[in-house]
Amino acid sequence: MISPVPGLAALPTRDAVLAALTADAPLMALVTGVLDNVPEPQGFPYIELGESVETPENAHDRHGSAVLQTLHIWSRYRGYAQALTIAARVLQALDHRPLVIEGHTWRWTRFVSLQTLTDPEPPHDIRHVPMTFRIGTEVPPA
């Protein structure tokens, strides 16, 4: 018997990450928003849901996925202290924390990487900190 191929995990995983971050009161006290679509103008600092990369993580008896989810932290604070403080709170909100992913069963969330960047355009006043998490999911048995 062949089991049906599940839907993609990327969109419901993005939704779950957004819900987890916006539900974290200490994080929301640090930012003006957590956004999938950043309107003009948007006050700083904020977090933008960035790129998603999904790969299959199937087993013999089930379908699964691993989603790399990038978050972009944007700040106009002089130096990286503000953006890295926000990143530390994002880590507390997501790393090893269960997510409610519609149509999928959460298995794990792991912090992958963080990088500090400065806007190359003058006046060089925007700090950008991309963070990536890897999130494992399974499709519940039918």
N, CA, C and O of each residue as an XYZ file, in Angstrom:
568
protein
N       0.851     -1.190      0.000
C       0.000      0.000      0.000
C       0.889      1.244      0.000
O       1.840      1.330      0.777
N       0.586      2.181     -0.850
C       1.336      3.422     -0.950
C       0.566      4.511     -0.223
O      -0.620      4.726     -0.475
N       1.257      5.195      0.684
C       0.592      6.280      1.403
C       0.603      7.535      0.538
O       1.513      7.730     -0.268
N      -0.410      8.389      0.705
C      -0.464      9.609     -0.104
C       0.688     10.554      0.228
O       1.166     10.599      1.362
N       1.118     11.297     -0.769
C       2.177     12.288     -0.563
C       1.566     13.481      0.159
O       0.527     13.995     -0.254
N       2.207     13.920      1.235
C       1.643     15.032      2.010
C       1.860     16.370      1.309
O       2.626     16.475      0.350
N       1.176     17.374      1.806
C       1.418     18.734      1.333
C       2.743     19.243      1.861
O       3.328     18.654      2.770
N       3.205     20.320      1.299
C       4.461     20.924      1.748
C       4.350     21.398      3.193
O       3.277     21.787      3.654
N       5.470     21.360      3.892
C       5.512     21.816      5.281
C       5.937     23.271      5.395
O       5.749     23.872      6.453
N       6.503     23.862      4.344
C       7.098     25.200      4.438
C       6.096     26.267      4.890
O       6.396     27.033      5.806
N       4.924     26.334      4.275
C       3.964     27.386      4.636
C       3.420     27.205      6.053
O       3.441     28.164      6.825
N       2.928     26.008      6.433
C       2.451     25.912      7.812
C       3.565     26.070      8.850
O       3.304     26.487      9.978
N       4.803     25.741      8.477
C       5.918     25.948      9.401
C       6.189     27.438      9.580
O       6.433     27.892     10.698
N       6.149     28.205      8.484
C       6.297     29.671      8.578
C       5.222     30.256      9.493
O       5.501     31.096     10.348
N       3.987     29.790      9.293
C       2.876     30.270     10.117
C       3.109     29.938     11.591
O       2.816     30.752     12.467
N       3.638     28.742     11.865
C       3.890     28.322     13.246
C       5.004     29.164     13.882
O       4.909     29.540     15.050
N       6.046     29.456     13.120
C       7.133     30.307     13.627
C       6.605     31.711     13.919
O       6.905     32.283     14.967
N       5.828     32.259     13.006
C       5.234     33.585     13.209
C       4.370     33.599     14.472
O       4.453     34.533     15.270
N       3.547     32.571     14.653
C       2.680     32.504     15.833
C       3.502     32.401     17.111
O       3.183     33.054     18.104
N       4.558     31.586     17.098
C       5.391     31.427     18.299
C       6.096     32.726     18.661
O       6.181     33.083     19.837
N       6.601     33.431     17.661
C       7.316     34.680     17.945
C       6.382     35.768     18.437
O       6.709     36.475     19.390
N       5.226     35.917     17.806
C       4.296     36.984     18.215
C       3.645     36.678     19.562
O       3.143     37.588     20.223
N       3.646     35.410     19.977
C       3.097     35.043     21.287
C       4.110     35.254     22.411
O       3.751     35.157     23.585
N       5.353     35.536     22.078
C       6.403     35.711     23.083
C       6.433     37.184     23.532
O       6.987     38.040     22.843
N       5.839     37.457     24.683
C       5.719     38.841     25.167
C       7.070     39.533     25.345
O       7.198     40.690     24.944
N       8.087     38.884     25.927
C       9.382     39.572     26.050
C       9.977     39.950     24.691
O      10.597     41.005     24.557
N       9.790     39.097     23.691
C      10.288     39.430     22.353
C       9.518     40.600     21.766
O      10.113     41.520     21.207
N       8.212     40.570     21.890
C       7.392     41.632     21.309
C       7.644     42.977     21.980
O       7.375     44.020     21.384
N       8.155     42.971     23.208
C       8.523     44.221     23.874
C       9.802     44.814     23.279
O      10.086     45.996     23.474
N      10.569     44.000     22.557
C      11.839     44.453     21.965
C      11.709     44.953     20.531
O      12.580     45.681     20.055
N      10.626     44.572     19.825
C      10.506     44.868     18.393
C       9.200     45.581     18.085
O       8.261     45.566     18.881
N       9.159     46.209     16.904
C       7.923     46.856     16.464
C       7.004     45.883     15.741
O       5.850     46.210     15.463
N       7.505     44.689     15.434
C       6.671     43.688     14.798
C       7.484     42.509     14.291
O       8.704     42.573     14.143
N       6.747     41.416     14.028
C       7.282     40.239     13.339
C       6.432     40.114     12.095
O       5.228     39.872     12.184
N       7.053     40.277     10.922
C       6.300     40.492      9.693
C       6.705     39.529      8.584
O       7.881     39.206      8.416
N       5.700     39.079      7.830
C       5.959     38.291      6.628
C       6.088     39.226      5.429
O       6.803     38.932      4.471
N       5.392     40.346      5.493
C       5.453     41.362      4.445
C       5.684     42.706      5.135
O       4.833     43.177      5.889
N       6.827     43.311      4.873
C       7.192     44.547      5.567
C       6.624     45.746      4.811
O       6.994     45.987      3.662
N       5.721     46.501      5.455
C       5.154     47.681      4.790
C       6.139     48.847      4.818
O       7.062     48.875      5.633
N       5.933     49.786      3.938
C       6.713     51.033      3.925
C       5.847     52.121      4.537
O       4.693     52.246      4.127
N       6.302     52.886      5.451
C       7.525     52.708      6.216
C       7.271     51.769      7.388
O       6.142     51.655      7.865
N       8.305     51.108      7.843
C       8.219     50.236      9.009
C       9.235     50.714     10.033
O      10.409     50.905      9.716
N       8.780     50.903     11.248
C       9.680     51.329     12.311
C      10.648     50.226     12.711
O      10.320     49.041     12.653
N      11.839     50.634     13.115
C      12.867     49.704     13.576
C      12.787     49.580     15.092
O      12.279     50.494     15.742
N      13.256     48.513     15.670
C      13.713     47.253     15.087
C      12.521     46.342     14.790
O      11.460     46.472     15.402
N      12.707     45.433     13.856
C      11.657     44.467     13.540
C      12.290     43.173     13.047
O      13.480     43.113     12.737
N      11.449     42.138     12.985
C      11.860     40.831     12.481
C      11.039     40.535     11.236
O       9.819     40.698     11.223
N      11.723     40.103     10.199
C      11.075     39.729      8.944
C      11.218     38.225      8.743
O      12.313     37.676      8.870
N      10.095     37.555      8.426
C      10.180     36.150      8.042
C      10.827     36.084      6.675
O      10.323     36.660      5.711
N      11.928     35.391      6.593
C      12.680     35.338      5.345
C      12.455     34.052      4.579
O      11.347     33.520      4.515
N      13.527     33.579      4.009
C      13.491     32.452      3.091
C      13.228     31.133      3.825
O      13.606     30.952      4.983
N      12.562     30.216      3.101
C      12.320     28.857      3.584
C      12.915     27.887      2.572
O      12.765     28.064      1.363
N      13.590     26.862      3.078
C      14.104     25.789      2.232
C      13.598     24.486      2.832
O      13.865     24.190      3.997
N      12.872     23.712      2.045
C      12.313     22.453      2.543
C      12.974     21.276      1.841
O      13.146     21.282      0.622
N      13.341     20.267      2.622
C      13.886     19.023      2.077
C      13.133     17.857      2.711
O      12.677     17.952      3.850
N      13.001     16.740      1.957
C      12.299     15.588      2.525
C      13.119     14.918      3.625
O      14.343     14.825      3.540
N      12.430     14.463      4.635
C      13.015     13.688      5.738
C      12.118     12.475      5.962
O      11.586     12.272      7.053
N      11.960     11.673      4.912
C      11.058     10.526      4.975
C      11.717      9.350      5.695
O      12.942      9.246      5.753
N      10.886      8.476      6.235
C      11.329      7.209      6.809
C      10.578      6.104      6.073
O       9.781      6.378      5.176
N      10.834      4.871      6.451
C      10.198      3.753      5.749
C       8.684      3.785      5.849
O       7.992      3.363      4.923
N       8.166      4.277      6.954
C       6.728      4.206      7.183
C       6.031      5.562      7.255
O       4.856      5.628      7.616
N       6.724      6.628      6.924
C       6.098      7.946      7.055
C       6.821      8.988      6.202
O       7.976      8.824      5.809
N       6.086     10.061      5.938
C       6.655     11.215      5.251
C       7.075     12.244      6.296
O       6.442     12.378      7.343
N       8.131     12.953      6.001
C       8.579     14.016      6.879
C       9.317     15.073      6.083
O       9.663     14.864      4.920
N       9.554     16.202      6.714
C      10.265     17.299      6.079
C      11.171     17.981      7.085
O      10.932     17.939      8.291
N      12.208     18.604      6.571
C      13.036     19.513      7.348
C      12.944     20.864      6.661
O      13.183     20.971      5.458
N      12.604     21.880      7.412
C      12.462     23.233      6.863
C      13.535     24.118      7.494
O      13.598     24.265      8.714
N      14.378     24.704      6.639
C      15.306     25.739      7.091
C      14.561     27.056      6.987
O      14.179     27.473      5.893
N      14.353     27.707      8.110
C      13.624     28.980      8.124
C      14.562     30.094      8.552
O      15.129     30.060      9.644
N      14.720     31.086      7.675
C      15.557     32.231      7.990
C      14.686     33.378      8.486
O      13.627     33.667      7.928
N      15.154     34.014      9.532
C      14.527     35.218     10.078
C      15.528     36.349      9.926
O      16.727     36.146     10.121
N      15.054     37.532      9.583
C      15.925     38.696      9.427
C      15.576     39.712     10.507
O      14.442     40.183     10.591
N      16.564     40.041     11.329
C      16.393     41.061     12.356
C      16.992     42.354     11.810
O      18.145     42.374     11.380
N      16.213     43.430     11.826
C      16.644     44.728     11.295
C      16.644     45.755     12.415
O      15.688     45.840     13.186
N      17.715     46.536     12.506
C      17.862     47.518     13.573
C      18.596     48.747     13.051
O      19.402     48.650     12.125
N      18.317     49.895     13.645
C      19.074     51.118     13.354
C      19.893     51.560     14.552
O      20.421     52.672     14.572
N      20.000     50.707     15.537
C      20.786     50.994     16.720
C      22.265     51.045     16.330
O      22.701     50.284     15.466
N      23.032     51.926     16.954
C      24.472     52.007     16.656
C      25.167     50.806     17.278
O      25.194     50.657     18.499
N      25.718     49.969     16.448
C      26.319     48.719     16.902
C      25.304     47.591     16.843
O      24.175     47.775     16.389
N      25.718     46.431     17.304
C      24.890     45.234     17.185
C      24.174     44.843     18.469
O      23.467     43.836     18.484
N      24.333     45.600     19.539
C      23.768     45.192     20.824
C      22.260     44.951     20.746
O      21.771     43.944     21.257
N      21.524     45.858     20.116
C      20.074     45.711     20.053
C      19.686     44.477     19.238
O      18.874     43.671     19.692
N      20.251     44.321     18.052
C      19.899     43.196     17.181
C      20.279     41.867     17.819
O      19.533     40.894     17.707
N      21.425     41.812     18.486
C      21.837     40.557     19.123
C      21.021     40.251     20.377
O      20.837     39.084     20.722
N      20.536     41.272     21.053
C      19.620     41.056     22.178
C      18.318     40.457     21.670
O      17.770     39.542     22.284
N      17.822     40.969     20.552
C      16.615     40.427     19.934
C      16.875     38.987     19.494
O      16.040     38.112     19.718
N      18.023     38.736     18.871
C      18.370     37.385     18.420
C      18.405     36.403     19.590
O      17.960     35.262     19.462
N      18.930     36.843     20.719
C      18.981     35.978     21.901
C      17.572     35.609     22.359
O      17.329     34.478     22.777
N      16.649     36.560     22.280
C      15.265     36.266     22.673
C      14.594     35.348     21.663
O      13.830     34.463     22.049
N      14.868     35.544     20.356
C      14.330     34.647     19.326
C      14.807     33.218     19.599
O      14.036     32.264     19.485
N      16.071     33.084     19.955
C      16.621     31.767     20.286
C      15.837     31.138     21.435
O      15.496     29.957     21.376
N      15.550     31.914     22.477
C      14.785     31.411     23.616
C      13.370     30.994     23.198
O      12.824     30.028     23.731
N      12.787     31.713     22.256
C      11.409     31.437     21.834
C      11.292     30.229     20.914
O      10.243     29.584     20.879
N      12.362     29.905     20.158
C      12.242     28.857     19.141
C      13.087     27.612     19.369
O      12.608     26.503     19.129
N      14.318     27.756     19.819
C      15.230     26.606     19.859
C      14.731     25.533     20.831
O      14.531     25.801     22.016
N      14.534     24.324     20.319
C      14.046     23.177     21.089
C      12.635     23.390     21.651
O      12.231     22.696     22.583
N      11.894     24.335     21.095
C      10.537     24.619     21.564
C       9.520     24.035     20.584
O       9.671     24.184     19.371
N       8.485     23.370     21.103
C       7.470     22.796     20.210
C       6.719     23.879     19.433
O       6.474     24.975     19.937
N       6.366     23.542     18.208
C       5.557     24.414     17.359
C       4.277     23.685     16.985
O       4.264     22.460     16.866
N       3.215     24.430     16.802
C       1.955     23.871     16.312
C       1.930     24.122     14.814
O       1.733     25.253     14.368
N       2.132     23.051     14.031
C       2.253     23.149     12.576
C       1.050     22.441     11.957
O       0.944     21.216     12.017
N       0.157     23.207     11.369
C      -1.085     22.660     10.827
C      -0.807     21.568      9.795
O      -0.044     21.768      8.850
N      -1.441     20.407      9.994
C      -1.313     19.292      9.068
C      -0.034     18.485      9.228
O       0.196     17.532      8.483
N       0.801     18.858     10.193
C       2.082     18.180     10.410
C       2.314     18.018     11.908
O       1.736     18.737     12.723
N       3.158     17.076     12.248
C       3.562     16.885     13.634
C       4.967     17.444     13.799
O       5.886     17.050     13.081
N       5.134     18.361     14.746
C       6.451     18.935     15.037
C       7.324     17.864     15.658
O       6.870     17.116     16.523
N       8.581     17.783     15.224
C       9.535     16.835     15.806
C      10.691     17.539     16.518
O      11.108     17.086     17.584
N      11.219     18.629     15.965
C      12.334     19.336     16.590
C      12.534     20.688     15.922
O      12.153     20.902     14.772
N      13.146     21.593     16.682
C      13.588     22.893     16.167
C      14.998     23.103     16.690
O      15.251     23.008     17.891
N      15.916     23.391     15.765
C      17.314     23.585     16.140
C      17.847     24.872     15.512
O      17.626     25.140     14.332
N      18.543     25.651     16.314
C      19.235     26.837     15.825
C      20.385     26.377     14.938
O      21.130     25.467     15.302
N      20.530     27.014     13.760
C      21.572     26.638     12.802
C      22.676     27.681     12.732
O      23.854     27.353     12.872
N      22.294     28.959     12.513
C      23.327     29.977     12.317
C      22.778     31.380     12.531
O      21.571     31.619     12.548
N      23.736     32.301     12.694
C      23.454     33.725     12.840
C      24.636     34.464     12.225
O      25.776     34.008     12.316
N      24.361     35.606     11.601
C      25.433     36.432     11.038
C      25.101     37.896     11.290
O      23.935     38.287     11.237
N      26.130     38.715     11.567
C      25.916     40.149     11.715
C      26.373     40.849     10.441
O      27.463     40.591      9.930
N      25.522     41.737      9.938
C      25.810     42.475      8.708
C      25.482     43.949      8.914
O      24.589     44.293      9.689
N      26.210     44.814      8.215
C      25.931     46.248      8.208
C      25.536     46.645      6.800
O      26.156     46.208      5.830
N      24.505     47.474      6.683
C      24.056     47.952      5.380
C      25.220     48.612      4.654
O      25.828     49.542      5.185
N      25.545     48.145      3.441
C      26.678     48.720      2.725
C      26.398     50.106      2.138
O      27.326     50.811      1.742
N      25.131     50.493      2.082
C      24.771     51.796      1.530
C      24.955     52.888      2.566
O      24.575     52.705      3.723
N      25.534     54.030      2.176
C      25.631     55.149      3.124
C      24.231     55.533      3.594
O      23.309     55.525      2.778
N      24.033     55.856      4.815
C      25.009     56.183      5.848
C      25.422     54.986      6.716
O      25.913     55.193      7.826
N      25.245     53.762      6.257
C      25.678     52.559      6.980
C      25.048     52.462      8.369
O      25.703     52.063      9.332
N      23.771     52.831      8.460
C      23.127     52.904      9.769
C      22.129     51.776     10.039
O      21.427     51.813     11.049
N      22.054     50.785      9.165
C      21.126     49.676      9.378
C      21.921     48.412      9.691
O      22.838     48.038      8.959
N      21.553     47.769     10.784
C      22.147     46.503     11.169
C      21.181     45.388     10.770
O      19.971     45.505     10.962
N      21.727     44.314     10.217
C      20.938     43.188      9.716
C      21.529     41.915     10.294
O      22.716     41.639     10.123
N      20.699     41.141     10.978
C      21.144     39.880     11.566
C      20.218     38.758     11.086
O      19.136     38.568     11.641
N      20.641     38.010     10.049
C      19.874     36.830      9.651
C      20.156     35.674     10.621
O      21.299     35.428     11.005
N      19.084     34.976     11.002
C      19.163     33.780     11.849
C      18.446     32.656     11.120
O      17.413     32.876     10.488
N      18.993     31.459     11.211
C      18.362     30.309     10.565
C      18.103     29.212     11.586
O      18.929     28.926     12.453
N      16.926     28.608     11.454
C      16.525     27.478     12.280
C      16.151     26.330     11.366
O      15.652     26.540     10.261
N      16.397     25.102     11.839
C      15.976     23.909     11.115
C      14.872     23.253     11.921
O      15.028     22.973     13.110
N      13.737     23.009     11.241
C      12.537     22.508     11.908
C      12.130     21.202     11.247
O      11.923     21.148     10.035
N      12.015     20.146     12.053
C      11.634     18.837     11.539
C      10.148     18.567     11.765
O       9.604     18.858     12.830
N       9.507     18.007     10.747
C       8.097     17.681     10.826
C       7.849     16.268     10.312
O       8.667     15.702      9.587
N       6.718     15.715     10.696
C       6.215     14.453     10.149
C       4.760     14.653      9.805
O       4.083     15.522     10.355
N       4.292     13.835      8.884
C       2.863     13.840      8.582
C       2.230     12.778      9.453
O       2.677     11.631      9.439
N       1.197     13.125     10.213
C       0.564     12.115     11.065
C       0.008     10.975     10.217
O      -0.451     11.205      9.098
N       0.045      9.748     10.737
C      -0.504      8.623      9.978
C      -2.003      8.823      9.738
O      -2.716      9.406     10.556
N      -2.447      8.324      8.601
C      -3.869      8.482      8.232
C      -4.760      7.590      9.050
O      -5.977      7.599      8.868
